[in-house]
Amino acid sequence: MNVLITGANRGIGLGFVQHYLAQGCDVWATCRSDYGGLADIDSPRLHILQWDVISDKDERYLQAMAVPDRLDLLINNAGIYGPKKTHGQSFETVTAETMQVVFEVNCVGALKVSQLLASRVISARGVIANISSKMGSSEDNSSGGCYAYRAAKAALVIVSRSMAVDLAADGVNVITLHPGWVSTDMTNHSGLIDVATSVKGLATVIENIEQYQPGAFVAFDGKVVPY
Ligand SMILES: NC(=O)c1ccc[n+]([C@@H]2O[C@H](COP(=O)([O-])OP(=O)(O)OC[C@H]3O[C@@H](n4cnc5c(N)ncnc54)[C@H](OP(=O)(O)O)[C@@H]3O)[C@@H](O)[C@H]2O)c1
C-alpha cells in the first residue's frame, strides 16, 4: 500500500508515518524543511518529500521525486494553530491576516495537495483523509474564541465533504478526521491522549471507512462528530 502524509516530521503526522511503515506500507512523508523525527527512521520504504502545502507544486516535481502513479491513501495532516488564544485569536485581537494565513494552510493547502495528487488516488481507488478538528464543529463550540483556527478547520470539513461527493464516481473515499486532544507541539504537550493512541484510532477509522457516509467527520474513537 502506498501512503502519502503531509506535515510528517513531527506530531500526529510523524505518528502516521511510523504506523504505516510498521504495517509494511511504502510511505511518502512530506515536510517543509526540518526532517525532524523522519531523520531517525531508517527504512527503505520511507520516501521524504520537501513540500510546503501552500506552495505550488506540479506534476514535474512529483515525477522528479518518484511519487508513484498509485496512492492508496493521502492524509492531509499539515496544519497550524496560529497565534495562541491570548495573543491574537480573540474577538478583539484577531486580524484579517491571521484569518487568511491559517485558512490558507489548514484548508487551501489540503485542497491544493488533493487536486495535485487526485489522479494517483483515483488510480488506486484510494482514500483521502483530511485532518480537521472538533474545534471546527459549530455544534461543539460553546467556548467561542479561536476565530482563525475554528473557521479554517470548519472550512476544511466543508471542502472535504465536497471532495467526497465529487470523487465518489471515481471510486475515491474521502473522510474528515478529528484526532482527539493530543499531546504534541500544537497543544504544548497538554493533550489528553498520546500520538500513538490517536493514530491507532484514526487508522482504524480509515480502515473501516465504508461504514461511514462519504465526507463524514469522525473522531479517533470512531464516533461521528456533528458539525
Ligand atoms: N494536537 C491536537 O490535539 C490536534 C487536535 C485536533 C486537530 N489537530 C490537527 O492535527 C494535525 C497535526 O497536528 P499536530 O498536533 O501534530 O501539530 P504539530 O505538532 O504542530 O505539527 C504540525 C505539522 O504540520 C506541519 N506544517 C505546518 N504548516 C505547514 C505547511 N505550510 N506545509 C507543510 N507542513 C506544514 C508542521 O511542519 P513544520 O515542522 O515545518 O512546522 C508539522 O509537521 C493538524 O492539522 C492539527 O490542526 C491536532
PDBQT file of the ligand as one rigid body, heavy atoms in Angstrom, charges set to zero:
ROOT
HETATM    1  N1  LIG A 301      -2.816  18.011  18.605  1.00  0.00    +0.000 N 
HETATM    2  C1  LIG A 301      -4.130  18.066  18.711  1.00  0.00    +0.000 C 
HETATM    3  O1  LIG A 301      -4.698  17.951  19.827  1.00  0.00    +0.000 OA
HETATM    4  C2  LIG A 301      -4.987  18.273  17.488  1.00  0.00    +0.000 A 
HETATM    5  C3  LIG A 301      -6.376  18.301  17.663  1.00  0.00    +0.000 A 
HETATM    6  C4  LIG A 301      -7.180  18.474  16.549  1.00  0.00    +0.000 A 
HETATM    7  C5  LIG A 301      -6.622  18.569  15.286  1.00  0.00    +0.000 A 
HETATM    8  N2  LIG A 301      -5.271  18.542  15.134  1.00  0.00    +0.000 N 
HETATM    9  C6  LIG A 301      -4.727  18.655  13.787  1.00  0.00    +0.000 C 
HETATM   10  O2  LIG A 301      -3.849  17.560  13.538  1.00  0.00    +0.000 OA
HETATM   11  C7  LIG A 301      -2.851  17.954  12.592  1.00  0.00    +0.000 C 
HETATM   12  C8  LIG A 301      -1.474  17.653  13.171  1.00  0.00    +0.000 C 
HETATM   13  O3  LIG A 301      -1.347  18.389  14.379  1.00  0.00    +0.000 OA
HETATM   14  P1  LIG A 301      -0.173  18.171  15.436  1.00  0.00    +0.000 P 
HETATM   15  O4  LIG A 301      -0.791  18.260  16.765  1.00  0.00    +0.000 OA
HETATM   16  O5  LIG A 301       0.647  17.004  15.064  1.00  0.00    +0.000 OA
HETATM   17  O6  LIG A 301       0.632  19.545  15.199  1.00  0.00    +0.000 OA
HETATM   18  P2  LIG A 301       2.173  19.889  15.221  1.00  0.00    +0.000 P 
HETATM   19  O7  LIG A 301       2.906  19.001  16.149  1.00  0.00    +0.000 OA
HETATM   20  O8  LIG A 301       2.223  21.358  15.403  1.00  0.00    +0.000 OA
HETATM   21  O9  LIG A 301       2.635  19.509  13.712  1.00  0.00    +0.000 OA
HETATM   22  C9  LIG A 301       2.127  20.218  12.635  1.00  0.00    +0.000 C 
HETATM   23  C10 LIG A 301       2.739  19.674  11.379  1.00  0.00    +0.000 C 
HETATM   24  O10 LIG A 301       2.218  20.427  10.249  1.00  0.00    +0.000 OA
HETATM   25  C11 LIG A 301       3.325  20.913   9.513  1.00  0.00    +0.000 C 
HETATM   26  N3  LIG A 301       3.015  22.135   8.780  1.00  0.00    +0.000 N 
HETATM   27  C12 LIG A 301       2.586  23.309   9.274  1.00  0.00    +0.000 A 
HETATM   28  N4  LIG A 301       2.425  24.198   8.267  1.00  0.00    +0.000 NA
HETATM   29  C13 LIG A 301       2.777  23.552   7.128  1.00  0.00    +0.000 A 
HETATM   30  C14 LIG A 301       2.831  23.919   5.771  1.00  0.00    +0.000 A 
HETATM   31  N5  LIG A 301       2.510  25.153   5.357  1.00  0.00    +0.000 N 
HETATM   32  N6  LIG A 301       3.215  22.996   4.863  1.00  0.00    +0.000 NA
HETATM   33  C15 LIG A 301       3.551  21.755   5.259  1.00  0.00    +0.000 A 
HETATM   34  N7  LIG A 301       3.546  21.340   6.531  1.00  0.00    +0.000 NA
HETATM   35  C16 LIG A 301       3.149  22.239   7.454  1.00  0.00    +0.000 A 
HETATM   36  C17 LIG A 301       4.424  21.122  10.531  1.00  0.00    +0.000 C 
HETATM   37  O11 LIG A 301       5.672  21.227   9.881  1.00  0.00    +0.000 OA
HETATM   38  P3  LIG A 301       6.863  22.182  10.457  1.00  0.00    +0.000 P 
HETATM   39  O12 LIG A 301       7.630  21.353  11.422  1.00  0.00    +0.000 OA
HETATM   40  O13 LIG A 301       7.629  22.577   9.236  1.00  0.00    +0.000 OA
HETATM   41  O14 LIG A 301       6.213  23.361  11.117  1.00  0.00    +0.000 OA
HETATM   42  C18 LIG A 301       4.262  19.844  11.341  1.00  0.00    +0.000 C 
HETATM   43  O15 LIG A 301       4.818  18.751  10.665  1.00  0.00    +0.000 OA
HETATM   44  C19 LIG A 301      -3.072  19.445  12.337  1.00  0.00    +0.000 C 
HETATM   45  O16 LIG A 301      -3.818  19.609  11.149  1.00  0.00    +0.000 OA
HETATM   46  C20 LIG A 301      -3.883  19.885  13.541  1.00  0.00    +0.000 C 
HETATM   47  O17 LIG A 301      -4.652  21.036  13.280  1.00  0.00    +0.000 OA
HETATM   48  C21 LIG A 301      -4.432  18.391  16.215  1.00  0.00    +0.000 A 
ENDROOT
TORSDOF 0
